[in-house]
Amino acid sequence: MKLAHLPAYTKYGVDVVGVFDPASQATEHIREQFPVVGQVFASLDELLADPRIDIVDIATHPGVRRGLIAQAIDAGKHVLSQKPFAGDLETARALVDHAERKGVRLAVNQNGRWAPPWRVATLLIEQGDIGEVCAVTHLFEHDFDWTVGTPYDEIEHFVLYDFAVHWIDITRCWLADKSVATVRAREYRTPAQAAGQKAPWGALVVMDYTDGASAVIRSLGVSTRRAGNPFWVHGTEGTIRGSIRKQTDFVELERDGTTLRYSLCGEWLPDGFAGTMAELCRAIAEDREPFNSARHNLLTLELTLAACRSAEAGGRPVAFAEVT
């Protein structure tokens, strides 16, 4: 909340009526640090009963999120849920149906969609500037030493499920009109990891599509002095290349022998978090489904869970029908 949500809402003037956390130390001095926060609620029930609140931003661990989302929906609130949206497809689909029955919007905080290089790439693809997408490739350099001794180190399939979900999500957006055939994944400890570190840092995800298109996402599990997160999107008429985060943001379009680099404004943190909330607000005002709706996010969750299942099976290709 303090790392990205509230800095984003402060920067863009979001009306934060109030916050609540069952761990009181999490909200101690929060109004002094973030004056945009109106008040600290004493309970979740008090927050949900407040008529000034239209949207509830739920940023908890997936294990407790289902009940919180359901409570907010029953209170008539629109919801922005942290990612990954749910731990299983049955829960995810039930929440989507629940929100639709109650007439409220349920969106997922896939904030990477609004990271500037990825957002520009998405718009270029939607405009047809590279023709039909044939292949997507991602690398990311992270050593994940910040997870050691934290709950993140205890998450099963941490890199695939909690971290790479952003890369899986943006990839499915870029290949939105295609059907997935199989998902293959591996996760492995790297030589950079100490013996006491639990979650593997290295990972590989390969998504094959029925028309021959493909996507590859690789976590190197190590960081260099000039670390970055490069990506390439190859199409029938051009190529998009770029990098994201770690002060490496750029994106360029190569087509017809010419390369055009785009000017970027903002960064993934915190601007991407403002993007998810802004899209939900606009969708409510325009009475439409948001781009980051929970229903739209079901495919992201399906792909992520398929990758986890494949990794558990030693990298065996998982037919998409096995998950759906």
Protein Blocks (a to p, Z undefined) as FASTA:
>chain_A
ZZmmmmmmmmnopacfbacdfblklmgoklmmmmmbmbdcfbfklmmmpmkbmbdcddbd
fklmmmmmmmmmmnopacdddddfbfbfklmmmmmmmmmmnopacddddfklmgmklmmm
mmmmmnopnopafbdcdddddehlmmgopaklmpghklmmmmmmmmmmmmmmmmmmbccf
bdcddddddfkbcfklmbdfbdcdddddfkopacddddehiacfkbccddddddfkbccd
ddeejhiaccdddeehiacddddedjfblmlmmmmmmmmmmmmmnopadfkbmklmmmmm
mmmmmmmmmmmnoopacdfklmZZ
